[in-house]
């Protein structure tokens, strides 16, 4: 049984959210305000939403409406971490001694859903100097350019923030 069938009202919430998202993106990309073009855009949004609902493609992971309110705070924090990591990597590259100490290690996963694991693994990879190599149900194998990269993940801050975004705080 799909998630949409198990929770009444979920299809309506996700379908409405998808339609609004598609309409906003369509309008921002097209910028047209003529009645005919707006009507055709609305018809496109309705048709795509109907097809997605009919094919049972809209669920809590395909269109994660539960992340809507918590995610922007996480993205701001992650952007700042990316900037800081970029500066560290630039310093390493510009240092004539090239002070790197590559390492492989694993970090535990506390996320319970696939989307939580994906957000965590992608957040690690987006942060310069680290890359997620393998993800399973309980851990992520990571390659880091320096010991500082390993220490940054070992403190668990990113894991806690992703878990909070996912909505499954410890």
C-alpha positions in Angstrom: 0.0 0.0 0.0 1.4 3.4 -0.9 1.8 6.2 1.6 -0.9 8.2 -0.3 -3.4 5.4 0.3 -2.6 4.9 4.0 -3.2 8.5 5.1 -6.5 10.1 4.1 -6.1 13.7 3.0 -2.4 13.3 2.2 -3.1 13.1 -1.5 -5.0 16.4 -1.4 -2.3 18.2 0.6 0.6 16.9 -1.6 -1.4 17.5 -4.8 -2.3 21.1 -3.8 1.3 21.8 -2.7 2.6 20.4 -6.0 0.1 22.5 -8.0 1.1 25.7 -6.1 4.8 24.9 -6.6 4.4 24.3 -10.3 2.3 27.4 -10.8 4.8 29.6 -9.0 7.8 28.1 -10.9 5.8 28.4 -14.2 5.0 32.1 -13.6 8.5 33.0 -12.4 10.1 31.3 -15.5 7.6 32.7 -18.0 6.7 36.1 -16.6 3.7 36.3 -18.9 0.5 38.0 -17.7 -1.7 37.8 -20.8 -5.0 36.0 -20.0 -4.6 33.3 -22.7 -1.1 32.4 -21.6 -2.1 32.4 -17.9 -5.0 30.1 -18.8 -2.7 27.8 -20.7 -0.2 27.7 -17.9 -3.0 26.9 -15.4 -4.2 24.1 -17.6 -0.7 22.7 -17.8 -0.4 22.8 -14.0 -3.8 21.1 -13.6 -2.9 18.4 -16.2 0.5 17.7 -14.6 -0.9 17.5 -11.1 -3.7 15.3 -12.2 -1.3 12.9 -14.0 1.0 12.8 -11.0 -1.9 12.0 -8.7 -3.3 9.4 -11.2 0.1 7.7 -11.4 0.5 7.9 -7.6 3.8 9.7 -7.9 3.2 12.3 -5.2 4.2 11.2 -1.7 6.0 12.5 1.4 9.4 11.9 -0.1 8.7 12.9 -3.7 7.2 16.2 -2.6 8.3 16.6 1.0 5.8 19.2 2.3 6.8 18.3 5.9 10.2 20.0 5.3 8.7 23.3 4.2 9.1 25.3 7.4 12.3 23.9 8.9 14.3 23.6 5.7 15.1 27.3 5.1 16.9 27.6 8.5 18.9 24.5 7.6 19.8 25.7 4.1 21.1 29.0 5.6 23.2 27.1 8.1 24.5 24.7 5.4 25.4 27.6 3.1 27.5 29.2 5.8 29.2 25.8 6.4 30.0 25.6 2.7 31.5 29.1 2.7 33.7 28.3 5.7 34.8 25.0 4.2 35.6 26.7 0.9 37.9 29.1 2.7 39.6 26.2 4.5 40.1 24.3 1.2 41.4 27.5 -0.5 44.0 28.0 2.4 45.1 24.4 2.0 45.5 24.7 -1.8 47.4 28.0 -1.5 49.7 26.7 1.2 53.1 25.7 -0.4 53.3 22.7 1.9 49.8 21.4 0.9 48.9 20.3 4.4 46.4 17.5 3.6 45.8 14.3 5.5 43.3 12.3 3.5 41.2 9.9 5.5 38.3 7.5 5.2 35.9 7.2 8.2 32.2 6.5 8.9 29.6 8.7 10.6 26.5 7.2 12.2 23.1 8.0 10.8 20.2 9.0 13.0 17.8 9.7 10.2 14.9 7.3 9.8 13.7 8.1 6.3 15.4 7.8 2.9 15.0 11.6 2.3 16.7 12.3 5.7 19.7 10.1 4.7 19.9 11.7 1.2 19.8 15.2 2.7 22.6 14.3 5.2 24.8 12.5 2.6 24.3 15.4 0.1 25.1 18.0 2.8 28.4 16.2 3.5 29.3 16.1 -0.2 28.3 19.8 -0.7 30.7 20.8 2.0 34.1 21.2 0.3 36.8 18.9 1.5 34.4 16.0 2.3 32.5 13.6 0.1 30.0 10.8 0.9 31.1 7.5 -0.6 28.6 5.0 0.6 25.3 5.2 2.6 23.5 2.4 4.3 20.8 2.3 7.0 23.1 3.1 9.9 26.2 4.9 8.6 27.8 6.9 5.9 31.3 6.3 4.7 33.1 9.6 4.1 36.3 10.8 2.6 37.8 13.9 4.1 40.7 16.0 2.9 41.9 16.8 6.4 41.5 15.9 10.0 39.4 19.0 10.5 36.9 17.7 8.0 36.6 14.5 10.0 36.3 16.4 13.3 33.6 18.6 11.9 31.4 15.6 11.2 32.4 13.8 14.3 30.9 16.5 16.5 27.4 15.5 15.1 26.2 19.1 14.5 25.2 18.4 10.8 23.5 15.1 11.8 21.5 16.8 14.5 20.4 19.6 12.1 19.4 17.2 9.4 17.5 15.1 11.9 15.7 18.2 13.1 14.8 19.2 9.5 13.5 15.7 8.9 11.3 16.0 11.9 12.6 13.1 13.8 14.6 14.7 16.6 16.3 12.3 19.0 
